[in-house]
């Protein structure tokens, strides 16, 4: 089994696949990428700073932060009366492993010579 175990259907690999999907979803919006880039520029900041930086409404930034927090990429620490937001790079570990596995395949493996089915390998030339 590979490190991420994407094809394995047991519970632990399903959890890893769900973590990867949450992180990918969190990274799939330009506003959330801008928030992450802003958080990269400092050890932590409050929500108002993020609102000022990305130029979106406070409620919109709050929703984006909710998604980023759900993915684990962003953590919020209560520092009364505010919440200080920062990045947790450990949340990227499962995605990093998957991307590494894809990169390891290299360009020579980009096109499979056939399609693997339960009946066996069907060569591409047959058009099936």
N, C-alpha and C positions, 0 to 999 in steps of 0.2 A: 504494500500500500504506500502511496506517496505521502509526503509530509502533511499536506492539507487534507488529503483523502476525499476529494470532491466526489468521486464515484462511489464511495462507500456510503451505505445508507444507515449506519449505526448512529446513535444519538449524539456522540461526541463530534463526529464529523458534520452532522447536520447543524449543530450549534456553531461550528467554525464557519460553515457556509452561510449561515444567517448573519454572523458577525461581519463577514466580508460584504454581504449584500447591504447591510446597514451603513457600513463605511462608504461603499460605492455610491449609495443613494445620497449620503450626506455630502459627498464631493461633487454630485451631479448638478449643482445649481451655482451659477456664477456669484450670486450674493454670498453663499456660504464659503466659496473659495476666497472671496475678498475678506470675509471675516477671519478665516484661517490665516491669510497672508498678514492681516493686521495683528493678530495674536502672535504671529511669528516675530514681529518687530519689538515685542516687549514680553517680560515674564508673566504679566497678567494685567487685566484692566477691568473696569466696571462697564456695565451695559451702556451707559450714557456715552462713554468714549467710543464704543463700537457704533452706536447710532450716528454720532457726529462724523465718524470716519467713512462709513459706507453710504451715508446719505439716504437712508431709508427710514420709514416711520418706525417708531419704537415698537409698535405691535408686530410689525413685519420682522424686525430684528429679533424680537423675542421668539417668534415662531421658528426662525432659522436657528437660533441658539438651542431651542428645544430639540430640533432634529440632530444638531451636532452633538448635543449632550447624550441623546439616546444612542448615538453611534459609538459613544465613548471617546470621540476625538477631542471634545471639549469638556472640561470639568468646571463646575461652579462651586466656589467656596464662600460660604456666608461670612461676610465681614460687616456686621451691623453698621448701618442700615442697608448696606449694599451687598451685591454678590460680585465677587472677583472671578473673572473667567480666565482660564488658561488652557493650554493644549496638553494632551496626554499622548505622546508619540507611541506608547505601547499599544494603543488601539489599532495602529496600522500593521502590527506584526502579521496577522493572518493574510491580509491583502499583500503585504510585502513578500511573503513566502509564495503565494500564488503567482504573483508577477515574476518572481525569480524563476519559478518552474517554467513559465511560458518563455522567458528569455533564454533559458537553458536549452530549449528545443532548437533554437537557432533557425535561421532562414532556410537551411537545407531541409527542414522538416515542415515547412509552411504548407506544402501541398502533399497530401497523402496519395500514394499510388493507387489506392483503392478505397472503397467504402466498406467498413466492417459491419456486417449484419449477423444475425443469428445463423444464417445459412452459410456464412463464410465471407470471404473477401470478394467484392464485386469490382473488377477493374474499371477505372474511369472511362476507358475507351469504349465500353459497351453502351454507355449512355443510359444505363438502368438506374 
